[in-house]
Amino acid sequence: MIPIPQYPLYSAAIADLDAVQVNYYLDEENFWALNIEELRRALTEARTHCNPKVLCAINPGNPTGQVQTKQVIEDVIRFAFEEGLFLLADE
């Protein structure tokens, strides 16, 4: 699972590994914040055709520059744990 917009390294690595890219969209109207409900939507949709294993969180965001709040970071960690996802944190 990777954020959109994202740094192209992630989509290139996924393609190189012949893996499935699962997009979750950052909230542009909220200064590119990460929304847990969007993560849930993307994961639920993806599970209809694949078995996601990794959640990538980029903070500060690249290319947006958004810095996630402490609460959002804690929520992402909790979400990854609850869903059994490996959390790849690009800090």
C-alpha positions as CSV (number, residue, x, y, z in Angstrom):
1,M,0.0,0.0,0.0
2,I,1.5,3.3,-1.0
3,P,0.3,6.9,-0.7
4,I,-0.8,8.9,-3.8
5,P,0.8,11.3,-4.6
6,Q,4.0,9.3,-3.9
7,Y,7.7,9.3,-4.6
8,P,8.2,7.2,-7.8
9,L,10.7,4.9,-6.2
10,Y,7.9,2.9,-4.6
11,S,5.8,2.3,-7.7
12,A,9.0,1.4,-9.6
13,A,10.1,-1.1,-6.9
14,I,6.6,-2.6,-6.9
15,A,6.7,-3.0,-10.6
16,D,10.2,-4.4,-10.5
17,L,9.2,-7.0,-8.0
18,D,6.1,-7.9,-10.1
19,A,3.9,-7.1,-7.0
20,V,0.5,-5.5,-6.8
21,Q,0.4,-1.8,-6.1
22,V,-2.4,-0.7,-3.7
23,N,-3.0,3.0,-3.7
24,Y,-4.4,5.0,-0.9
25,Y,-5.1,8.7,-1.5
26,L,-3.9,11.5,0.7
27,D,-6.4,14.2,1.6
28,E,-5.5,17.2,-0.6
29,E,-8.2,19.4,1.0
30,N,-6.6,18.7,4.4
31,F,-3.1,19.6,3.4
32,W,-2.3,16.1,2.2
33,A,-3.1,14.5,5.5
34,L,-3.3,10.7,5.8
35,N,-6.8,9.5,6.7
36,I,-7.3,6.2,8.4
37,E,-10.7,5.6,6.8
38,E,-9.0,6.0,3.4
39,L,-6.5,3.3,4.4
40,R,-9.5,1.0,5.4
41,R,-11.2,1.7,2.1
42,A,-8.0,0.9,0.1
43,L,-7.3,-2.3,2.1
44,T,-10.8,-3.6,1.8
45,E,-10.9,-3.0,-1.9
46,A,-7.5,-4.6,-2.4
47,R,-8.4,-7.7,-0.5
48,T,-10.9,-8.6,-3.2
49,H,-8.0,-9.3,-5.6
50,C,-4.8,-9.6,-3.6
51,N,-3.4,-10.1,-0.1
52,P,-1.6,-6.8,1.0
53,K,1.4,-7.3,3.2
54,V,3.1,-3.8,3.5
55,L,1.8,-0.4,4.3
56,C,4.2,2.4,3.3
57,A,3.9,5.7,5.2
58,I,6.0,8.7,4.1
59,N,6.5,11.4,6.6
60,P,7.2,14.2,5.8
61,G,5.4,13.4,2.6
62,N,7.2,13.4,-0.7
63,P,6.4,15.2,-2.9
64,T,3.8,17.1,-0.8
65,G,5.9,18.0,2.3
66,Q,3.0,17.2,4.6
67,V,4.1,16.4,8.2
68,Q,1.6,14.0,9.8
69,T,0.4,14.7,13.4
70,K,1.4,12.6,16.3
71,Q,-2.2,11.2,16.4
72,V,-2.2,10.2,12.8
73,I,1.2,8.5,13.2
74,E,-0.2,6.5,16.2
75,D,-3.3,5.7,14.3
76,V,-1.3,4.3,11.3
77,I,0.8,2.2,13.6
78,R,-2.3,0.8,15.3
79,F,-4.0,0.2,11.9
80,A,-0.9,-1.7,10.6
81,F,-0.8,-3.8,13.7
82,E,-4.5,-4.6,13.7
83,E,-4.5,-5.5,10.0
84,G,-1.3,-7.6,10.1
85,L,0.6,-5.3,7.8
86,F,4.4,-4.7,7.8
87,L,4.8,-0.9,8.3
88,L,7.4,0.6,6.1
89,A,8.1,4.1,7.5
90,D,9.9,6.5,5.2
91,E,11.0,9.2,7.6
